[in-house]
């Protein structure tokens, strides 16, 4: 199959649902072989069932476990003979302020969202060096650069992922290993809809009504589709982006440029200072 990723072998964590599942399908459509990982086997099998058998391997495991992270990379090498692309997508987002969040929950969020990518990069980079280079795409969040109320652990893990990614890009650029970060805003996935259930109930509306409230101050006034994020990831994985490393790409509909005070005034039908 011809495509921008023809001949490449990729490891995608969190590949059983949401963005990760869409990444897997798009990577295969572009000619790559993929290994998808996740903590639950059933969603992985569901994704794999829709793809050619020789194009995908599933690996059930936890990215925050040192041995399992190494095993994921080893499985990729065994499956495809190499690893060209690593997409660190696995993540969780439980809420809780600094005072409210249990220490164990804080640690779990950091372990999966930040230590997990560290462990996968640590395991994959030596193989990429031997192979003459590679591309690592770490999926952070708008929350890495803008704060969400009662989400300090999530924001800390994702902003930390930016720092980790850029430091790694600096250290391994000489080895032709590129490391870039993609920061999605709201994306219409099961994960977002689950998060919106409480808001919908509070507003006495449905999920679409909650999403409209969520995105009304975003310039594009809607959540992204998974496909809109996958396009950026495909580009960063491909040879079209061989001189791009250490970047942080916002895929947020313009949310990061918004002044909430100005938006509040505009929502009242006025211009600032008017």
C-alpha contacts under 8 A as a table, 3 or more apart, distances in Angstrom:
res1	aa1	res2	aa2	distance
1	X	6	X	6.85
1	X	29	X	7.74
1	X	30	X	7.42
1	X	31	X	5.16
2	X	5	X	7.89
2	X	6	X	5.62
2	X	30	X	6.67
2	X	31	X	5.59
3	X	6	X	5.19
3	X	29	X	7.27
3	X	30	X	4.18
3	X	31	X	5.11
4	X	30	X	5.45
4	X	31	X	6.94
4	X	234	X	7.89
4	X	238	X	5.97
4	X	239	X	7.52
5	X	8	X	5.50
5	X	27	X	6.90
5	X	30	X	5.15
5	X	31	X	5.09
5	X	32	X	5.19
5	X	234	X	7.81
5	X	237	X	7.46
5	X	238	X	5.78
5	X	239	X	7.99
6	X	30	X	6.34
6	X	31	X	4.06
6	X	32	X	5.37
7	X	31	X	6.53
7	X	32	X	5.85
7	X	33	X	7.53
8	X	31	X	7.38
8	X	32	X	4.91
8	X	33	X	6.44
8	X	83	X	7.57
8	X	84	X	5.78
8	X	85	X	7.38
9	X	32	X	5.64
9	X	33	X	4.86
9	X	34	X	5.82
9	X	76	X	7.63
9	X	80	X	5.91
9	X	82	X	6.51
9	X	83	X	5.21
9	X	84	X	5.30
9	X	85	X	6.34
10	X	32	X	6.93
10	X	33	X	6.28
10	X	34	X	4.77
10	X	35	X	6.30
10	X	76	X	7.52
10	X	83	X	5.91
10	X	84	X	5.90
10	X	85	X	4.45
10	X	86	X	5.70
10	X	87	X	7.48
11	X	34	X	5.74
11	X	35	X	4.79
11	X	36	X	6.11
11	X	37	X	7.85
11	X	72	X	7.93
11	X	73	X	7.40
11	X	76	X	6.55
11	X	83	X	7.26
11	X	85	X	6.31
11	X	86	X	4.94
11	X	87	X	6.17
12	X	15	X	5.73
12	X	20	X	6.74
12	X	23	X	7.71
12	X	24	X	7.09
12	X	34	X	7.07
12	X	35	X	6.14
12	X	36	X	4.95
12	X	37	X	6.44
12	X	86	X	6.15
12	X	87	X	4.77
12	X	88	X	6.31
12	X	89	X	6.76
13	X	20	X	6.89
13	X	36	X	5.80
13	X	37	X	4.79
13	X	38	X	6.31
13	X	63	X	7.63
13	X	87	X	6.40
13	X	88	X	5.45
13	X	89	X	5.25
13	X	90	X	5.17
14	X	17	X	6.90
14	X	20	X	5.38
14	X	21	X	7.73
14	X	36	X	7.04
14	X	37	X	5.61
14	X	38	X	4.88
14	X	39	X	7.94
14	X	88	X	7.74
14	X	89	X	5.48
14	X	90	X	4.02
14	X	91	X	7.23
15	X	18	X	7.82
15	X	19	X	7.50
15	X	20	X	3.93
15	X	21	X	4.74
15	X	22	X	7.97
15	X	23	X	7.49
15	X	24	X	6.62
15	X	36	X	4.81
15	X	37	X	5.47
15	X	38	X	6.17
15	X	44	X	6.66
15	X	89	X	7.61
15	X	90	X	7.59
16	X	20	X	6.23
16	X	21	X	5.15
16	X	36	X	7.07
16	X	37	X	7.04
16	X	38	X	6.16
16	X	40	X	7.86
16	X	43	X	4.71
16	X	44	X	4.30
16	X	45	X	7.78
16	X	46	X	7.59
16	X	47	X	6.21
17	X	20	X	5.82
17	X	21	X	4.92
17	X	22	X	7.81
17	X	43	X	6.48
17	X	44	X	7.73
18	X	21	X	5.58
18	X	22	X	6.57
18	X	189	X	5.40
18	X	190	X	6.50
18	X	191	X	7.10
18	X	226	X	7.25
19	X	22	X	5.09
19	X	23	X	6.07
19	X	89	X	7.77
19	X	189	X	7.49
19	X	226	X	5.57
19	X	229	X	7.81
19	X	230	X	7.52
20	X	23	X	4.99
20	X	24	X	6.26
20	X	89	X	6.32
20	X	90	X	7.72
21	X	24	X	5.17
21	X	25	X	6.44
21	X	47	X	6.37
22	X	25	X	5.22
22	X	26	X	6.16
22	X	226	X	6.40
22	X	227	X	6.83
22	X	230	X	6.88
23	X	26	X	5.18
23	X	27	X	5.94
23	X	230	X	5.61
23	X	233	X	7.75
24	X	27	X	5.19
24	X	28	X	6.26
24	X	34	X	6.65
24	X	36	X	7.14
25	X	28	X	5.33
25	X	29	X	6.18
25	X	47	X	7.96
25	X	51	X	7.17
26	X	29	X	4.96
26	X	30	X	6.20
26	X	230	X	7.06
26	X	234	X	7.65
27	X	30	X	5.10
27	X	31	X	6.52
27	X	32	X	5.42
27	X	33	X	7.48
27	X	34	X	7.28
27	X	234	X	6.92
28	X	31	X	5.09
28	X	32	X	4.84
28	X	33	X	6.07
28	X	34	X	6.95
28	X	51	X	7.61
28	X	55	X	6.59
28	X	56	X	7.98
29	X	32	X	7.36
32	X	55	X	7.19
33	X	54	X	7.73
33	X	55	X	4.62
33	X	56	X	5.88
33	X	80	X	6.93
34	X	55	X	6.23
34	X	56	X	4.90
34	X	57	X	6.46
34	X	76	X	7.86
35	X	56	X	5.62
35	X	57	X	4.67
35	X	58	X	5.70
35	X	59	X	7.05
35	X	75	X	7.93
35	X	76	X	6.06
36	X	44	X	7.00
36	X	56	X	7.36
36	X	57	X	6.38
36	X	58	X	5.07
36	X	59	X	6.20
37	X	44	X	7.12
37	X	58	X	5.93
37	X	59	X	4.76
37	X	60	X	5.53
37	X	61	X	6.41
37	X	72	X	7.54
38	X	41	X	6.92
38	X	44	X	6.91
38	X	59	X	6.89
38	X	60	X	5.24
38	X	61	X	5.62
38	X	62	X	6.69
38	X	90	X	7.53
39	X	60	X	5.45
39	X	61	X	4.98
39	X	62	X	5.58
40	X	43	X	6.41
40	X	44	X	7.10
40	X	60	X	6.30
40	X	61	X	7.80
41	X	44	X	5.26
41	X	45	X	6.23
41	X	59	X	7.81
41	X	60	X	5.61
42	X	45	X	5.16
42	X	46	X	6.27
43	X	46	X	5.00
43	X	47	X	6.37
44	X	47	X	5.26
44	X	48	X	6.18
44	X	58	X	6.19
44	X	60	X	7.90
45	X	48	X	5.00
45	X	49	X	5.99
45	X	58	X	7.09
46	X	49	X	5.24
46	X	50	X	7.07
47	X	50	X	5.71
47	X	51	X	7.12
48	X	51	X	5.25
48	X	52	X	7.73
48	X	53	X	7.44
48	X	56	X	6.35
48	X	57	X	7.45
48	X	58	X	7.28
49	X	52	X	7.74
49	X	53	X	7.78
51	X	55	X	6.89
51	X	56	X	6.99
52	X	55	X	5.39
52	X	56	X	7.05
53	X	56	X	6.01
53	X	57	X	7.96
54	X	57	X	7.99
57	X	79	X	7.36
59	X	72	X	6.77
59	X	75	X	7.86
61	X	68	X	6.05
61	X	69	X	7.73
61	X	72	X	7.78
62	X	65	X	5.68
62	X	68	X	6.25
62	X	69	X	7.04
63	X	66	X	7.50
63	X	68	X	6.57
63	X	69	X	5.15
63	X	90	X	7.64
63	X	112	X	6.32
63	X	116	X	4.76
63	X	117	X	7.52
63	X	119	X	7.44
63	X	120	X	7.31
64	X	68	X	7.87
64	X	69	X	7.02
64	X	111	X	5.36
64	X	112	X	5.12
64	X	115	X	6.15
64	X	116	X	4.50
64	X	119	X	7.32
65	X	68	X	5.30
65	X	69	X	5.99
65	X	116	X	7.58
66	X	69	X	5.28
66	X	70	X	6.36
66	X	119	X	6.43
67	X	70	X	5.20
67	X	71	X	6.14
68	X	71	X	4.84
68	X	72	X	6.17
69	X	72	X	5.17
69	X	73	X	6.70
69	X	116	X	7.54
69	X	119	X	6.19
69	X	120	X	5.62
69	X	123	X	7.31
70	X	73	X	5.31
70	X	74	X	6.22
70	X	119	X	7.54
70	X	120	X	6.87
70	X	123	X	5.52
71	X	74	X	4.87
71	X	75	X	5.96
72	X	75	X	5.15
72	X	76	X	6.34
73	X	76	X	5.05
73	X	77	X	6.37
73	X	83	X	7.78
73	X	120	X	7.25
73	X	123	X	6.47
73	X	124	X	6.06
74	X	77	X	5.14
74	X	78	X	6.21
75	X	78	X	5.04
75	X	79	X	6.00
76	X	79	X	5.04
76	X	80	X	5.98
76	X	81	X	7.39
76	X	82	X	6.94
76	X	83	X	6.49
77	X	80	X	5.44
77	X	81	X	4.64
77	X	82	X	4.62
77	X	83	X	6.07
78	X	81	X	5.54
78	X	82	X	7.63
80	X	83	X	7.25
82	X	127	X	7.15
82	X	128	X	7.72
82	X	131	X	7.12
83	X	86	X	7.44
83	X	124	X	7.27
83	X	127	X	6.87
83	X	128	X	6.34
83	X	131	X	7.91
83	X	134	X	7.54
84	X	128	X	6.49
84	X	131	X	7.84
84	X	133	X	7.25
84	X	134	X	4.76
84	X	135	X	6.34
85	X	134	X	5.81
85	X	135	X	4.87
85	X	136	X	5.70
85	X	137	X	7.74
85	X	237	X	6.25
86	X	121	X	7.81
86	X	124	X	7.68
86	X	135	X	6.51
86	X	136	X	4.74
86	X	137	X	6.27
87	X	136	X	5.92
87	X	137	X	4.83
87	X	138	X	5.84
87	X	139	X	7.38
88	X	116	X	7.98
88	X	117	X	5.66
88	X	120	X	7.76
88	X	136	X	7.73
88	X	137	X	6.37
88	X	138	X	4.81
88	X	139	X	6.01
89	X	138	X	6.49
89	X	139	X	5.18
89	X	140	X	7.98
90	X	112	X	7.10
90	X	113	X	6.81
91	X	109	X	7.67
91	X	112	X	5.94
91	X	113	X	4.96
92	X	109	X	6.26
92	X	112	X	7.17
92	X	113	X	6.84
92	X	154	X	7.74
93	X	109	X	7.08
93	X	151	X	7.72
93	X	154	X	5.71
94	X	105	X	7.92
94	X	109	X	7.69
94	X	151	X	7.40
94	X	154	X	7.48
95	X	101	X	7.39
95	X	150	X	5.69
95	X	151	X	5.03
95	X	152	X	7.91
95	X	153	X	7.88
95	X	154	X	7.84
96	X	99	X	7.74
96	X	100	X	5.39
96	X	101	X	4.53
96	X	150	X	4.88
96	X	151	X	5.82
96	X	152	X	7.32
96	X	153	X	7.95
97	X	100	X	5.02
97	X	101	X	5.68
97	X	149	X	7.78
97	X	150	X	4.39
97	X	151	X	6.26
97	X	152	X	6.27
98	X	101	X	5.80
98	X	150	X	7.76
98	X	152	X	6.59
98	X	153	X	7.96
101	X	105	X	6.53
101	X	106	X	6.60
102	X	105	X	5.23
102	X	106	X	6.39
103	X	106	X	5.04
103	X	107	X	6.20
104	X	107	X	5.13
104	X	108	X	6.22
105	X	108	X	5.06
105	X	109	X	6.30
106	X	109	X	5.34
106	X	110	X	6.36
106	X	153	X	5.79
107	X	110	X	5.15
107	X	111	X	5.91
108	X	111	X	4.96
108	X	112	X	6.18
109	X	112	X	5.44
109	X	113	X	5.82
109	X	114	X	7.85
109	X	153	X	6.52
109	X	154	X	6.66
109	X	157	X	7.16
110	X	113	X	5.33
110	X	114	X	5.25
110	X	115	X	6.33
110	X	153	X	7.00
110	X	154	X	7.69
110	X	156	X	8.00
110	X	157	X	5.46
111	X	114	X	5.82
111	X	115	X	4.69
111	X	116	X	6.01
112	X	115	X	5.97
112	X	116	X	4.93
112	X	117	X	7.81
113	X	116	X	5.98
113	X	117	X	6.95
113	X	154	X	7.85
113	X	157	X	5.79
113	X	158	X	6.92
113	X	161	X	7.77
114	X	117	X	5.63
114	X	118	X	6.49
114	X	157	X	5.43
114	X	158	X	7.06
114	X	160	X	6.87
114	X	161	X	5.77
115	X	118	X	4.95
115	X	119	X	6.12
116	X	119	X	5.18
116	X	120	X	6.25
117	X	120	X	5.11
117	X	121	X	6.01
117	X	138	X	7.39
117	X	161	X	7.89
118	X	121	X	5.23
118	X	122	X	5.99
118	X	164	X	7.68
119	X	122	X	5.02
119	X	123	X	6.22
120	X	123	X	5.16
120	X	124	X	5.97
121	X	124	X	5.02
121	X	125	X	5.64
121	X	136	X	7.92
122	X	125	X	5.88
122	X	126	X	7.57
123	X	126	X	6.77
123	X	127	X	7.79
124	X	127	X	5.52
124	X	128	X	6.32
125	X	128	X	4.90
125	X	129	X	6.10
125	X	177	X	7.82
126	X	129	X	5.13
126	X	130	X	6.44
127	X	130	X	5.14
127	X	131	X	6.22
128	X	131	X	4.90
128	X	132	X	6.21
128	X	133	X	4.99
128	X	134	X	5.44
128	X	177	X	7.20
129	X	132	X	5.20
129	X	133	X	5.31
129	X	134	X	7.68
129	X	175	X	5.95
129	X	176	X	7.65
129	X	177	X	7.40
130	X	133	X	7.50
131	X	134	X	7.78
132	X	175	X	7.00
132	X	176	X	6.69
133	X	175	X	5.98
133	X	176	X	4.47
133	X	177	X	4.72
133	X	178	X	7.78
134	X	176	X	6.60
134	X	177	X	4.72
134	X	178	X	6.29
135	X	177	X	5.78
135	X	178	X	4.82
135	X	179	X	6.05
135	X	180	X	7.99
135	X	236	X	7.24
135	X	237	X	5.66
136	X	177	X	7.52
136	X	178	X	6.05
136	X	179	X	4.67
136	X	180	X	6.37
136	X	237	X	7.43
137	X	179	X	5.91
137	X	180	X	5.07
137	X	181	X	5.68
137	X	182	X	7.10
137	X	233	X	7.01
137	X	236	X	7.14
137	X	237	X	7.36
138	X	161	X	7.47
138	X	165	X	7.22
138	X	179	X	7.52
138	X	180	X	6.31
138	X	181	X	4.82
138	X	182	X	6.36
139	X	181	X	5.85
139	X	182	X	5.04
139	X	183	X	6.17
139	X	184	X	7.71
140	X	143	X	7.87
140	X	144	X	6.51
140	X	158	X	5.06
140	X	159	X	7.44
140	X	161	X	6.62
140	X	162	X	7.19
140	X	181	X	6.47
140	X	182	X	5.88
140	X	183	X	4.82
140	X	184	X	7.07
141	X	144	X	5.31
141	X	145	X	7.76
141	X	158	X	6.30
141	X	182	X	7.16
141	X	183	X	3.99
141	X	184	X	4.94
141	X	185	X	6.24
142	X	145	X	5.77
142	X	146	X	6.05
142	X	183	X	5.25
142	X	184	X	5.66
142	X	185	X	5.00
142	X	250	X	7.09
142	X	252	X	6.85
142	X	256	X	7.31
143	X	146	X	4.83
143	X	147	X	5.38
143	X	148	X	6.33
143	X	154	X	7.46
143	X	155	X	5.17
143	X	158	X	6.92
143	X	159	X	7.60
143	X	185	X	7.86
144	X	147	X	7.32
144	X	155	X	5.16
144	X	156	X	7.04
144	X	157	X	7.72
144	X	158	X	4.74
144	X	159	X	4.10
144	X	160	X	7.79
144	X	162	X	7.60
144	X	183	X	7.48
145	X	155	X	7.84
145	X	159	X	6.55
145	X	256	X	7.93
146	X	155	X	7.91
146	X	256	X	7.24
147	X	151	X	7.51
147	X	152	X	7.74
147	X	155	X	6.47
148	X	151	X	5.60
148	X	152	X	7.66
148	X	155	X	7.45
149	X	152	X	7.70
151	X	154	X	5.46
151	X	155	X	6.18
152	X	155	X	5.15
152	X	156	X	5.87
153	X	156	X	5.09
153	X	157	X	6.04
154	X	157	X	5.16
154	X	158	X	6.20
155	X	158	X	5.24
155	X	159	X	5.98
156	X	159	X	5.28
156	X	160	X	5.85
157	X	160	X	5.09
157	X	161	X	6.18
158	X	161	X	4.90
158	X	162	X	6.64
159	X	162	X	5.23
159	X	163	X	6.72
160	X	163	X	5.14
160	X	164	X	6.14
161	X	164	X	4.98
161	X	165	X	5.93
162	X	165	X	5.13
162	X	166	X	6.20
162	X	181	X	6.51
162	X	248	X	7.42
163	X	166	X	5.32
163	X	167	X	6.14
164	X	167	X	5.26
164	X	168	X	6.16
165	X	168	X	5.14
165	X	169	X	6.09
165	X	179	X	5.94
165	X	180	X	6.55
165	X	181	X	6.93
165	X	246	X	6.79
166	X	169	X	4.92
166	X	170	X	6.23
166	X	179	X	6.95
166	X	180	X	7.38
166	X	246	X	4.79
166	X	247	X	7.52
167	X	170	X	5.16
167	X	171	X	6.29
168	X	171	X	5.05
168	X	172	X	6.08
168	X	179	X	6.81
169	X	172	X	5.53
169	X	173	X	5.64
169	X	177	X	7.12
169	X	178	X	5.81
169	X	179	X	4.93
169	X	180	X	7.56
169	X	245	X	6.22
169	X	246	X	5.38
170	X	173	X	5.68
170	X	246	X	7.38
171	X	174	X	7.47
172	X	175	X	5.23
172	X	176	X	6.84
172	X	177	X	5.63
172	X	178	X	7.48
173	X	176	X	5.11
173	X	177	X	5.29
173	X	178	X	6.21
173	X	245	X	7.86
174	X	177	X	7.39
178	X	242	X	7.69
178	X	244	X	7.03
178	X	245	X	4.90
178	X	246	X	7.25
179	X	245	X	5.31
179	X	246	X	5.61
179	X	247	X	7.77
180	X	236	X	7.50
180	X	244	X	7.74
180	X	245	X	5.44
180	X	246	X	5.01
180	X	247	X	5.11
180	X	248	X	6.33
180	X	249	X	8.00
181	X	246	X	7.33
181	X	247	X	6.10
181	X	248	X	4.75
181	X	249	X	6.21
182	X	232	X	7.87
182	X	233	X	7.55
182	X	248	X	5.83
182	X	249	X	4.84
182	X	250	X	6.15
182	X	251	X	7.06
183	X	248	X	6.93
183	X	249	X	5.91
183	X	250	X	4.80
183	X	251	X	5.85
183	X	252	X	7.37
184	X	187	X	7.20
184	X	229	X	7.05
184	X	250	X	6.07
184	X	251	X	4.59
184	X	252	X	5.31
185	X	223	X	7.40
185	X	224	X	7.44
185	X	250	X	7.65
185	X	251	X	6.09
185	X	252	X	4.02
185	X	253	X	7.20
185	X	255	X	7.30
186	X	192	X	7.06
186	X	223	X	5.03
186	X	224	X	6.29
186	X	252	X	6.80
187	X	192	X	6.61
187	X	223	X	5.00
187	X	224	X	4.55
187	X	225	X	5.67
187	X	226	X	6.40
188	X	192	X	6.10
188	X	193	X	6.97
188	X	223	X	5.81
188	X	224	X	6.13
188	X	225	X	5.62
188	X	226	X	7.02
189	X	192	X	5.36
189	X	193	X	6.33
189	X	225	X	7.78
189	X	226	X	7.29
190	X	193	X	5.07
190	X	194	X	6.03
191	X	194	X	5.23
191	X	195	X	6.34
192	X	195	X	4.96
192	X	196	X	6.19
193	X	196	X	4.99
193	X	197	X	6.41
193	X	207	X	6.55
194	X	197	X	5.43
195	X	198	X	6.95
195	X	199	X	8.00
196	X	199	X	5.20
196	X	200	X	6.11
196	X	207	X	6.42
196	X	210	X	6.26
196	X	211	X	7.20
197	X	200	X	5.15
197	X	201	X	6.30
197	X	207	X	6.54
197	X	210	X	7.93
198	X	201	X	5.16
198	X	202	X	6.21
199	X	202	X	5.03
199	X	203	X	6.10
199	X	210	X	6.01
200	X	203	X	5.21
200	X	204	X	5.87
200	X	205	X	5.00
200	X	206	X	5.32
200	X	207	X	5.71
200	X	209	X	6.85
200	X	210	X	4.97
201	X	204	X	4.95
201	X	205	X	6.32
201	X	206	X	7.48
202	X	205	X	7.81
203	X	210	X	7.41
205	X	208	X	7.92
205	X	209	X	5.57
205	X	210	X	6.74
206	X	209	X	5.22
206	X	210	X	6.35
207	X	210	X	5.00
207	X	211	X	6.14
208	X	211	X	4.98
208	X	212	X	6.15
209	X	212	X	5.07
209	X	213	X	6.39
210	X	213	X	5.12
210	X	214	X	6.14
211	X	214	X	4.85
211	X	215	X	6.11
211	X	222	X	7.47
211	X	223	X	7.45
212	X	215	X	5.35
212	X	216	X	5.79
212	X	221	X	7.52
212	X	222	X	6.91
213	X	216	X	5.46
214	X	217	X	7.77
215	X	218	X	5.23
215	X	221	X	5.11
215	X	222	X	5.35
215	X	223	X	6.65
216	X	219	X	7.92
216	X	221	X	5.14
216	X	222	X	7.34
217	X	221	X	6.52
217	X	255	X	7.51
217	X	258	X	7.43
217	X	260	X	7.73
217	X	263	X	6.13
218	X	221	X	4.87
218	X	222	X	7.18
218	X	253	X	6.25
218	X	254	X	6.06
218	X	255	X	4.83
218	X	258	X	7.13
219	X	253	X	6.20
219	X	254	X	5.54
219	X	255	X	6.65
219	X	258	X	7.88
220	X	253	X	5.20
220	X	254	X	6.87
221	X	253	X	7.48
222	X	253	X	7.55
223	X	252	X	7.93
223	X	253	X	7.50
224	X	228	X	6.31
224	X	229	X	7.45
224	X	252	X	7.32
224	X	253	X	7.26
225	X	228	X	5.42
225	X	229	X	7.11
226	X	229	X	5.36
226	X	230	X	6.21
227	X	230	X	4.90
227	X	231	X	6.27
228	X	231	X	5.55
228	X	232	X	7.27
229	X	232	X	5.57
229	X	233	X	6.61
229	X	251	X	6.63
230	X	233	X	5.00
230	X	234	X	6.03
231	X	234	X	5.17
231	X	235	X	6.31
232	X	235	X	5.11
232	X	236	X	6.30
233	X	236	X	5.12
233	X	237	X	6.11
234	X	237	X	5.08
234	X	238	X	6.10
235	X	238	X	5.19
235	X	239	X	7.80
235	X	240	X	6.39
235	X	241	X	6.37
236	X	239	X	7.83
236	X	240	X	7.45
236	X	241	X	5.51
236	X	244	X	7.75
237	X	241	X	7.41
238	X	241	X	6.16
238	X	242	X	7.58
239	X	242	X	5.33
241	X	244	X	5.38
242	X	245	X	8.00
244	X	247	X	6.99
250	X	256	X	7.92
251	X	254	X	7.68
252	X	255	X	5.48
252	X	256	X	7.12
254	X	257	X	5.75
254	X	258	X	7.24
255	X	258	X	5.61
258	X	262	X	7.89
258	X	263	X	7.23
259	X	262	X	5.39
259	X	263	X	6.25
260	X	263	X	4.94
260	X	264	X	6.07
261	X	264	X	5.15
261	X	265	X	6.48
262	X	265	X	5.16
262	X	266	X	6.17
262	X	271	X	7.95
262	X	272	X	6.25
263	X	266	X	4.94
263	X	267	X	6.04
264	X	267	X	5.17
264	X	268	X	6.75
265	X	268	X	5.34
265	X	269	X	7.02
265	X	270	X	5.80
265	X	271	X	6.58
265	X	272	X	6.42
266	X	269	X	5.15
266	X	270	X	5.02
266	X	271	X	5.73
266	X	272	X	7.30
267	X	270	X	7.27
270	X	274	X	6.34
271	X	274	X	5.15
